[in-house]
Amino acid sequence: MVNKQGIWFLTLTSLALVLSVYYITMPNELLLSNNSNFMNNETNQTDKVSNEENVTIEESELITSMRVELEEERTQLLDELQEKLASNNLTVDEKNEVYEDLRYISEISSKEEMLEKKIKDEFKLDSFVKIDEDIISVVVNSKNHDKSLAVNIMKSLQEEFSDKMYISVSFKE
């Protein structure tokens, strides 16, 4: 007797075999013509998009390098903390402290991203934000080194925190 699972297995295997034989024996011209039609449609769509508007957003190399450096530091720290968490040598209290440190790093990273987005939305400027305990360091990519802009950025960021934070804003091109 053949059960239902055997019938399904036989059916699906047969279907896979038939399709593979079909694609192997299919003429190459048919595949090439379908592929060229796809490529023509894709280039037409790209031409339409490029004719509408050319928008280029370039981020400062300094800001990018600062982000990469911070990300590397945090990744290394996270790896060390995860190794500690996985080891059997720590007590439960020590593991709880390590877990809290992991949570803290995650919270700080999300706050930094949120503050960068806020600066981007409100002031239309690229920025790098780093939070270190009660210090927020902001590097703004702007040719305009305006004191009133720096003060406005500080006020805007301070709204996000209930306690007083020391905020520094610097401008880089």
C-alpha positions as CSV (number, residue, x, y, z in Angstrom):
1,M,0.0,0.0,0.0
2,V,1.2,3.5,-0.8
3,N,0.4,6.2,1.7
4,K,-0.4,9.8,1.1
5,Q,3.1,11.0,1.9
6,G,4.5,8.6,-0.7
7,I,2.1,9.8,-3.3
8,W,2.9,13.5,-2.6
9,F,6.6,12.8,-2.8
10,L,6.3,10.9,-6.1
11,T,4.1,13.7,-7.5
12,L,6.5,16.5,-6.6
13,T,9.5,14.6,-7.7
14,S,7.9,13.9,-11.0
15,L,7.0,17.5,-11.4
16,A,10.5,18.7,-10.7
17,L,11.9,16.2,-13.1
18,V,9.5,17.2,-15.9
19,L,10.3,20.9,-15.4
20,S,14.0,20.4,-15.4
21,V,13.9,18.4,-18.6
22,Y,11.7,21.1,-20.1
23,Y,14.1,23.9,-19.3
24,I,17.1,21.9,-20.4
25,T,15.6,21.1,-23.8
26,M,14.2,24.7,-24.3
27,P,15.8,26.5,-27.2
28,N,18.4,29.2,-26.2
29,E,16.9,31.8,-28.5
30,L,13.7,31.8,-26.5
31,L,15.6,32.4,-23.3
32,L,17.7,35.2,-24.8
33,S,14.8,37.0,-26.4
34,N,12.9,37.0,-23.0
35,N,16.0,38.2,-21.2
36,S,16.6,41.0,-23.8
37,N,13.0,42.2,-23.4
38,F,13.5,42.3,-19.7
39,M,16.7,44.3,-20.1
40,N,15.0,46.8,-22.5
41,N,12.1,47.3,-20.1
42,E,14.6,47.9,-17.2
43,T,16.6,50.5,-19.1
44,N,13.4,52.3,-20.2
45,Q,12.3,52.5,-16.6
46,T,15.7,53.8,-15.6
47,D,15.6,56.5,-18.3
48,K,12.1,57.6,-17.1
49,V,13.4,57.9,-13.5
50,S,16.6,59.8,-14.6
51,N,14.6,62.2,-16.8
52,E,12.3,63.1,-13.9
53,E,14.9,64.4,-11.5
54,N,18.5,63.9,-10.6
55,V,18.9,63.8,-6.8
56,T,22.3,63.1,-5.4
57,I,22.8,62.8,-1.7
58,E,26.4,62.7,-0.6
59,E,27.5,62.2,2.9
60,S,30.7,63.7,4.2
61,E,33.6,61.3,4.3
62,L,34.4,62.5,7.8
63,I,30.9,61.6,9.1
64,T,31.0,58.2,7.4
65,S,34.4,57.5,8.9
66,M,33.2,58.5,12.4
67,R,30.2,56.2,12.1
68,V,32.4,53.3,11.0
69,E,34.8,53.9,13.8
70,L,32.1,54.1,16.4
71,E,30.4,51.0,14.9
72,E,33.7,49.1,15.1
73,E,34.2,50.1,18.8
74,R,30.7,49.1,19.7
75,T,30.9,45.8,17.8
76,Q,34.1,44.9,19.6
77,L,32.6,45.8,23.0
78,L,29.4,43.8,22.2
79,D,31.5,40.8,21.3
80,E,33.4,41.0,24.5
81,L,30.2,41.4,26.6
82,Q,28.6,38.4,24.8
83,E,31.6,36.3,25.4
84,K,31.4,37.2,29.1
85,L,27.7,36.4,29.1
86,A,28.3,33.0,27.5
87,S,31.0,32.0,30.0
88,N,30.3,29.8,32.9
89,N,32.7,31.6,35.2
90,L,30.4,34.5,36.1
91,T,27.8,34.6,38.8
92,V,24.2,35.4,38.1
93,D,24.6,39.0,39.3
94,E,27.6,39.5,37.1
95,K,25.7,38.2,34.1
96,N,22.9,40.6,34.9
97,E,25.3,43.5,34.9
98,V,26.7,42.3,31.5
99,Y,23.2,42.0,30.2
100,E,22.3,45.5,31.4
101,D,25.5,46.8,29.6
102,L,24.3,45.2,26.4
103,R,20.9,46.8,26.7
104,Y,22.5,50.2,27.5
105,I,24.6,50.0,24.3
106,S,21.5,49.1,22.3
107,E,19.5,52.0,23.8
108,I,22.4,54.5,23.1
109,S,22.7,53.4,19.5
110,S,19.0,53.8,18.9
111,K,19.0,57.3,20.6
112,E,21.9,58.4,18.4
113,E,20.1,57.3,15.2
114,M,16.9,59.0,16.4
115,L,18.8,62.3,17.1
116,E,20.6,62.1,13.7
117,K,17.2,61.7,12.0
118,K,15.8,64.6,14.0
119,I,18.6,66.9,12.9
120,K,18.1,65.7,9.3
121,D,14.3,66.3,9.4
122,E,14.4,69.7,11.2
123,F,17.6,71.3,9.8
124,K,18.2,69.3,6.6
125,L,21.8,68.6,7.6
126,D,23.8,65.4,7.7
127,S,25.2,64.8,11.2
128,F,27.0,62.3,13.4
129,V,25.8,61.9,17.0
130,K,27.7,60.2,19.8
131,I,26.3,59.8,23.3
132,D,28.8,59.1,26.1
133,E,27.0,58.9,29.5
134,D,25.8,62.5,29.9
135,I,27.7,64.0,27.0
136,I,26.2,64.3,23.5
137,S,28.7,65.2,20.8
138,V,27.3,66.3,17.5
139,V,29.3,66.8,14.3
140,V,27.3,68.6,11.6
141,N,28.2,68.6,7.9
142,S,27.7,72.2,7.0
143,K,29.6,75.0,5.3
144,N,27.6,77.5,7.4
145,H,29.3,77.7,10.9
146,D,26.5,79.6,12.5
147,K,26.2,80.0,16.3
148,S,22.4,80.4,16.2
149,L,22.2,77.1,14.2
150,A,24.3,75.4,16.9
151,V,22.1,76.7,19.7
152,N,18.9,75.6,17.8
153,I,20.4,72.1,17.4
154,M,21.3,72.0,21.1
155,K,17.8,73.1,22.1
156,S,16.2,70.6,19.8
157,L,18.2,67.7,21.1
158,Q,17.7,68.7,24.8
159,E,14.0,68.4,24.3
160,E,14.5,64.6,23.9
161,F,16.0,64.2,27.4
162,S,14.4,64.8,30.8
163,D,17.7,65.3,32.6
164,K,20.3,67.8,31.6
165,M,22.8,66.6,29.1
166,Y,26.0,68.4,28.0
167,I,25.6,68.9,24.2
168,S,28.5,70.0,22.0
169,V,28.0,70.9,18.3
170,S,30.8,71.2,15.9
171,F,30.7,72.0,12.2
172,K,32.8,70.2,9.6
173,E,32.7,70.4,5.8
